[in-house]
Amino acid sequence: MIFNRKCNWFVSILVPSRIIANKSTEQFSGIPYVMTLLNCLLAAWYGLPFISKDNFLVSAINGTGAVIESVYVVIFLIYAAKKEKGKIAGLLLCILAIFATIALVSVFAFANTARRQLLCGFVATVFSIIMYASPLSVMRMVIKTKSVEYMPFLLSLFVFLCGTSWFIYGLIGNDKFLYIPNGFGCVLGAMQLILYAIYRNNKGEDTKKPASSAAEGSLEMGVAVAVAKPQQQKQPTYFRNDINPN
């Protein structure tokens, strides 16, 4: 389970590596990294002993994930354009405010551990489902274009393995705040793998897609697509011979 979770984070390093190499975020979106950071923070807080008992493994793994996602967000902010940088910075402040609010309320407003666990578990479940639901637009594009170009196999595989392992862990510990969202993630991961198996050898409709559609797909998937413009053929220049022959 620990291996699956960490592999899922490290597979995501492909995008930050490209951003560093090109010194530009291009068409990549930083929103998934910010939302995953919030999910890791909430899950790590939920696993602390004074919030829920016997869940230290949840806290340790997601605490590591929060550090990794923080590095990804910083990389994006360094190389993003000014407008995109402002949007991601604003979103980052919002999710940090949400986490701080939940943490403070759970500590100072509830003296009962059961109520703390209920509040933090419910919030963590909601944002975990939101994180797992983010690839729905990707799946829609795969069905529309009949191509898995924008849905990497490794990422889909580890989403499935991660969701499945945490789903089983939640069932064993009888923790509904673990098995409900991760069961949802397990199902979505399986659906992604099924789509990949169906369309893996299909080149899709790439040659028929307009440039605007390709650009939209690149933004949704976090994949930068360069749309080549047809080069105009240079016309030969003819010079009129104004000199009359003798």
Disulfide bonds with the S-S distance in Angstrom:
none
